[in-house]
């Protein structure tokens, strides 16, 4: 039996977030330092995944402390239209 079998979905969510953080860390490291740098520096991947998960945890803890009724009277304004492009060549 898997740890995920019969779960409420939180284990699936945790695995999914970890996979996303891992992929994002590898992409960011390779984009910053060159292709293959992440593979050569797994501790850096681990540090970024750990920081990402800590940030998510802090955000979720803060969100749990918010009284949802503060959004009861919230009315979102539509975003402003995009700026008009000047005519002619650039």
N, C-alpha and C positions, 0 to 999 in steps of 0.2 A: 504494500500500500504506500502510495506517495504521500508526502507531506501536504500536497495540494488537494488530494482526494477529500471530499466532504467539507472543504473549507468554505468560508463565507465570501471568498473572492479576494481577501486581503493578501493572501500569499501570492496569488496570481498578479495582483497589482504591484506588489513589492518586486517580484521578478521582472515584470515589465518595466518598471521604473529603473531598476538596476541595469537592464539591457540598454535602455535608452541613454542612461548616464554614461555607460561604457562606450557606446558607439559615438556619442557626442564628444567624450573625452579624447578618443582616438582621433576623430576628425579634427578637433581643435588643435591638438598637439601637432599632428602632421601638417595642418595648414600653417601653423606658426613656425615650426622648426624644420619642415621638410618631410617628404614621404618616407615612412619607415622609422622615423624617430620614436614614435609611440611604442612600436614593437621592441625597440632597443632599450626602452626605459619604462618597464612595466610599473615601477614604483610611482612614476609620475601619473600614469593612468589611475592607479589606486588612490592617489592623493586627490585627483580631480573628482573621481567617483564618490569618495568619502565627503568631500566638501559639498558636492551637489546634493547628496542625501541629507547632510546636516542642514543645508539651506531649506530643503523641502520639508524636513521635519519641523524646523522652526516656524516656517510659514503655516504649516498645518496646525501646529499648536496655537499660534496666534489666531488663526481663523476659527478654531474651536471656541475661543474665548469671546468672540464677537456675538453680540445679541442680534439675531437675524431680523428683529423688528426695525432696526435702523434703516433697512432697505424698503420698508413698507411704503413710504411716501416718495421714493426715488423715481424720478422721471428722467430718463436719458435723453439728451438732446442729440439730434442727428449730427453727424460729423459735417464740418464745413465742406463746400464743394472744392474740388482740386483747383489750384491756380490755373488761369488760362495761359496757354502757351503762346508765345509771340509768333506772329506770322513771319514767314520767310525762312531763309537758311540760318543755320547756327554757325 
